[in-house]
Amino acid sequence: MEQPRRITDSFPRRRRRGPGRPPGRLKKDKKDKDKAQVKVKERDCPRAPSQPPPDPALLEMLRRFDLSWEYGPCTGITRLQRWERAQELGLSPPGPIRDALLEHRDNPDVTYRWVWEGMGG
């Protein structure tokens, strides 16, 4: 008997990488490791100019979009990528979401899914 299809069957699976191991890197000696850690720290620095906080109504609208499972999973992609994927699949995501995401494209608080403290992820 065939298993019923799930919405997650339509999306490619991504392999998780171990902590601290960038993709395609081999183990190196201690000196190279220290240099690599410095480079990673430079890359992971918070954005230089602080963005003004977005409108609370906008963040609430985006939060509702994040919680709507009808548009597919939202892990590992930006909100705009999720909106575009849902559009391609014919799921009719809300147009104002896309407009807001394009308008605030440079603001990471709008671009990326907000992680709730109590949700662990």
Secondary structure, 3 states (H helix, E strand, C coil): CCCCCCHHHHCCCCCCCCCCCCCCCCCCCHHHHHHHHHHHHHHCCCCCCCCCCCCHHHHHHHHHHHHCHHHCCCCCCCHHHHHHHHHHCCCCCCHHHHHHHHHCCCCHHHHCCCCCHHHCC
